[in-house]
Amino acid sequence: MASSLIVPVATIDSIAPHPGADRLEIAQVLGWQVVVPKGRYLPGARVVYFPPDAIVPKEHSDRFGVTQYLANGRVKCARLRGVPSYGFLFAAETEDPVGTNLAAHYGVTKFEPPIRPFAGDGLPDHDWFPRYTDLENLRNFPDVLQRGEPVVFTEKVHGTNCRVGIVRGQRMAGSNRVRRAEPSARVHENPYWMPFTLPSVVALLEHFAASDERVVLYGETYGRGVQSFHYGARSALGFAAFDLRLGERFLDWAELQAALQRFAVPAAPVLYQGPYAPELLARYAAGKTTFDDAHIREGLVVRPQHERFDVRVGRVVMKYIADDYLLDEKRSDYTEA
């Protein structure tokens, strides 16, 4: 569920004093907080924002004076004199309008987490078994959701994306990118086919497959051997559903919640349901996971209660990553082929 690399021309929303450093200030840009030298920028100034996980060519990082703060060119999050800072700014050098993505202009690429060794169980793609929606970072598109719009926040689970379905009578399973062959044994240990070992998941899929030729349930598999966060599943795999596609459409939130509850399918925990307000994001993203474990939350998945699209992000389902997660150097971060 990748997000786009965006190195945007933006304006500084506000500047605030740094509580622990006289020579630093805190700038707010889009949905990000960046520690900057005092006096360098003013509110409303046009800047280029380089986000976490951008890889900046050395010719530009040298010119910007930030090479020493990067990890092999990769922009990382850091605490500067006790205050979290996410990415860096540089004064806009072009006349491009606010919102222009200058990633190509600066030759910036995106850091990609290491890919786990491929198990060799891939099958050809199937048009009726699509991968899940790419989740754009809500901090990069803070005005896609409107204040007061009915939304739901669910906990973003740090596992591996999984899709299971019944397509024209055939069972299918896969990772986000690859449809996977059914294993001949130990299905409960396969992160993509494991949901078929759950009677609740099978009952839901078979119920809707009786009237729809395409039923695809999307979720996250977590636990032993998946990532460093286990969500209490240290001796087996767990599964949390978060979306359901019937035919050509995804269900609205109320329909989805009713379907998952009807069949008792395990689901991503709901953290908030109500009118949208940007100030709620950091509050609900922070803290300990709602699963039976002691680690932090990865963040939120935020969606309108009623399905809709936006030309900037496509289907409006977005992620908001928690500050503590972004700053956690010990977490694993693998992607699946």
C-alpha positions in Angstrom: 0.0 0.0 0.0 2.6 2.5 -1.2 2.3 6.2 -1.1 3.6 8.6 -3.7 6.9 10.4 -3.4 6.1 14.1 -3.2 8.7 16.9 -2.8 6.2 19.8 -3.0 6.5 23.5 -3.3 4.6 24.7 -0.2 4.1 27.6 2.1 5.0 27.7 5.8 1.8 27.8 7.8 3.3 29.0 11.1 6.6 29.5 13.0 6.9 28.9 16.7 9.8 29.2 19.2 11.8 26.1 20.0 11.3 25.5 23.7 14.9 24.2 24.2 17.1 26.1 21.7 17.4 29.9 21.2 18.8 29.4 17.7 16.0 27.1 16.4 12.4 27.5 15.5 9.5 25.1 14.7 7.9 25.4 11.2 4.6 23.8 10.3 4.4 22.9 6.6 1.4 21.0 5.2 0.9 18.4 8.0 4.5 18.2 9.0 6.6 19.8 11.8 10.2 20.8 10.8 12.9 22.3 13.1 14.6 25.2 11.3 17.3 27.8 12.0 15.8 30.8 13.8 15.1 33.7 11.5 15.6 31.9 8.2 11.9 31.5 7.3 8.7 33.5 7.9 5.1 32.4 7.9 3.8 32.3 4.3 7.3 31.8 2.8 7.5 29.6 -0.3 9.7 26.5 0.3 10.4 23.1 -1.0 9.7 20.4 1.5 11.8 17.2 1.5 9.9 14.5 3.5 11.1 11.5 5.5 12.4 8.7 3.3 13.3 10.9 0.4 16.7 10.1 -1.0 18.4 13.3 -2.1 21.4 13.3 -4.6 24.6 14.5 -2.9 25.0 17.4 -5.4 21.8 18.9 -4.0 22.3 17.9 -0.3 25.7 19.4 -0.4 24.3 22.6 -1.8 21.5 22.6 0.8 24.1 22.0 3.6 22.3 18.9 4.9 24.5 16.0 3.7 25.9 15.3 7.2 22.3 14.9 8.6 21.3 12.3 6.0 21.8 8.5 6.1 23.4 7.7 2.7 21.2 10.4 1.2 18.0 9.3 3.0 16.0 11.9 4.9 15.2 10.6 8.4 13.2 11.8 11.3 15.1 13.1 14.3 14.7 14.9 17.6 16.5 18.2 17.5 17.1 19.5 21.1 14.2 17.4 22.2 11.7 18.4 19.5 10.7 16.0 16.7 11.6 17.2 13.2 10.3 15.4 10.0 12.3 16.2 6.9 13.8 19.5 5.9 13.0 22.7 4.0 14.8 24.8 1.5 13.7 28.1 0.0 11.9 27.7 -3.3 14.3 28.3 -6.2 11.7 28.2 -9.0 8.5 30.0 -9.8 6.5 26.8 -9.8 3.1 27.2 -8.1 2.4 25.8 -4.6 1.6 22.1 -4.9 4.1 21.4 -7.7 6.0 18.1 -7.1 9.7 18.8 -7.7 11.0 15.2 -7.0 12.0 14.8 -10.6 13.5 18.3 -10.8 15.9 17.5 -7.9 16.4 13.8 -8.8 14.9 12.7 -5.5 13.9 9.1 -5.2 12.0 7.2 -2.5 13.6 4.9 0.1 12.0 1.5 -0.3 12.2 -1.0 2.6 13.9 -4.3 1.9 11.8 -6.9 0.1 11.6 -10.3 1.8 13.0 -13.2 -0.3 10.3 -14.3 -2.7 8.9 -17.7 -1.9 8.4 -18.6 -5.6 4.7 -19.2 -5.1 3.5 -16.4 -7.4 0.7 -16.8 -9.9 -0.3 -14.7 -12.9 -2.3 -11.6 -12.0 -6.1 -11.8 -12.3 -8.1 -8.7 -13.4 -10.9 -9.6 -11.0 -8.5 -9.9 -8.0 -7.0 -6.4 -7.7 -4.4 -5.2 -5.2 -5.5 -2.8 -2.5 -5.8 1.0 -2.8 -2.5 2.8 -2.5 -2.6 4.9 0.7 -1.4 8.4 0.4 0.1 10.2 3.4 -2.6 12.5 4.9 0.1 14.9 6.0 0.9 15.6 2.3 -2.8 16.2 1.5 -4.2 17.9 4.5 -7.2 19.4 2.7 -8.5 16.3 1.1 -10.8 15.6 4.1 -13.1 18.4 5.0 -13.6 19.6 8.6 -16.8 18.1 9.9 -17.0 15.3 7.3 -18.0 12.0 8.8 -14.9 9.8 9.1 -13.5 6.8 10.8 -10.0 6.3 12.2 -8.8 2.7 12.5 -5.5 1.5 13.9 -2.9 0.9 11.1 -1.5 -2.5 11.7 2.2 -3.0 11.0 2.1 -6.5 9.4 1.9 -7.6 5.8 -1.0 -6.7 3.4 -3.2 -9.6 2.6 -6.2 -10.2 0.3 -8.4 -13.2 0.1 -11.4 -13.7 -2.1 -13.7 -15.9 -4.1 -13.7 -14.9 -7.8 -16.2 -16.7 -10.1 -16.2 -19.6 -7.6 -12.4 -19.8 -7.3 -10.6 -19.1 -4.0 -7.7 -16.7 -4.3 -5.2 -15.2 -1.9 -2.2 -12.9 -2.3 0.1 -10.3 -0.9 -0.4 -6.7 -2.0 1.5 -7.2 -5.3 1.4 -10.9 -6.1 -1.3 -13.5 -6.2 -0.1 -16.5 -4.3 -0.6 -20.3 -4.9 -2.3 -22.2 -2.2 0.2 -24.2 -0.1 -0.1 -27.9 0.1 0.3 -28.0 3.8 0.6 -25.8 6.9 -1.9 -23.2 5.6 -2.2 -21.6 9.0 1.5 -20.6 8.7 1.1 -18.9 5.3 0.5 -15.2 5.8 -1.7 -14.9 2.7 -3.8 -18.1 2.9 -4.1 -18.2 6.7 -7.4 -16.2 6.7 -9.0 -19.2 4.9 -8.4 -21.2 8.1 -10.7 -18.8 10.0 -14.4 -20.0 9.8 -15.6 -16.4 10.1 -13.7 -15.3 7.0 -14.9 -18.3 5.0 -18.5 -17.7 6.0 -18.3 -14.1 4.9 -16.8 -14.8 1.6 -19.1 -17.7 0.8 -22.2 -15.6 1.8 -21.4 -12.8 -0.6 -20.1 -15.0 -3.3 -23.6 -16.5 -3.6 -24.7 -13.2 -5.2 -21.5 -11.6 -6.4 -19.0 -13.0 -8.9 -16.2 -11.1 -7.2 -15.7 -10.9 -3.4 -12.4 -9.7 -2.1 -11.6 -9.1 1.6 -8.5 -7.0 2.4 -6.7 -7.0 5.7 -3.3 -7.3 7.4 -1.7 -10.4 8.6 0.5 -10.0 11.7 2.4 -11.9 14.3 5.3 -14.3 14.4 7.9 -13.7 11.7 6.0 -10.9 10.0 7.4 -7.6 11.5 8.9 -6.5 14.9 5.4 -5.6 16.2 3.5 -8.8 17.1 0.1 -7.4 18.4 0.1 -10.2 21.0 0.4 -13.0 18.3 3.8 -14.3 19.2 3.2 -18.0 18.6 0.9 -17.8 15.5 -0.4 -15.5 12.9 -3.3 -13.0 13.4 -5.5 -11.3 10.8 -7.4 -8.0 10.9 -9.7 -7.1 8.0 -10.2 -3.5 6.9 -12.1 -3.4 3.6 -14.4 -5.4 1.4 -15.0 -5.3 -2.3 -18.2 -6.7 -3.9 -18.1 -6.7 -7.7 -17.1 -3.2 -8.7 -17.6 -1.4 -5.5 -16.1 -1.0 -2.0 -18.6 -0.9 0.8 -19.3 2.2 2.7 -18.2 2.2 6.3 -21.5 1.3 7.8 -22.0 -1.6 5.4 -18.5 -2.9 6.0 -18.8 -2.7 9.8 -22.1 -4.6 9.6 -20.7 -7.3 7.4 -17.6 -7.9 9.6 -19.6 -7.9 12.8 -22.3 -10.2 11.3 -19.7 -12.9 10.6 -17.4 -12.0 13.6 -14.5 -11.4 11.3 -11.5 -9.9 13.2 -11.1 -6.3 12.1 -8.7 -3.4 12.5 -9.6 -1.6 15.7 -11.8 1.5 15.5 -10.2 4.4 17.3 -12.6 7.2 16.4 -15.8 7.6 14.4 -17.4 11.0 14.0 -16.8 14.5 12.4 -13.3 15.1 11.0 -11.0 17.6 12.6 -7.3 17.7 11.8 -6.3 18.2 15.4 -7.7 14.7 16.2 -5.1 12.9 14.1 -2.0 13.2 16.4 -4.1 12.4 19.4 -5.5 9.2 18.1 -2.3 8.1 16.4 -0.2 8.3 19.6 0.1 5.8 22.3 0.1 2.1 22.8 -1.5 -0.3 20.4 -5.1 -1.3 21.2 -4.1 -5.0 20.7 -3.0 -7.0 23.7 0.7 -5.9 23.5 3.0 -3.2 24.9 4.4 -1.6 21.7 3.3 1.7 20.2 0.8 2.2 17.4 2.0 2.6 13.8 -0.6 5.2 13.2 -4.0 5.5 11.6 -6.0 4.7 8.5 -8.4 7.5 7.9 -11.4 7.2 5.6 -14.7 9.0 5.0 -17.7 7.0 6.2 -19.1 7.4 2.6 -17.0 6.2 -0.3 -15.6 9.0 -2.5 -12.8 9.9 -4.8 -10.5 12.9 -5.1 -8.4 13.7 -8.2 -5.3 14.2 -6.1 -5.3 10.9 -4.3 -7.9 8.7 -6.0 -10.0 6.7 -3.7 -10.0 8.6 -0.4 -8.5 6.2 2.1 -5.3 7.7 3.7 -2.7 6.9 6.3 -1.4 9.1 9.1 1.8 7.7 10.7 2.4 8.3 14.4 5.2 10.6 15.4 6.7 8.0 17.8 6.6 5.3 15.0 8.5 7.6 12.6 11.1 8.2 15.2 11.5 4.5 16.2 14.8 3.3 14.8 14.3 -0.3 16.1 11.2 -1.2 14.2 11.3 -3.5 11.3 10.1 -2.3 8.0 9.9 -5.0 5.3 7.8 -5.1 2.1 6.5 -8.2 0.4 7.1 -9.0 -3.3 
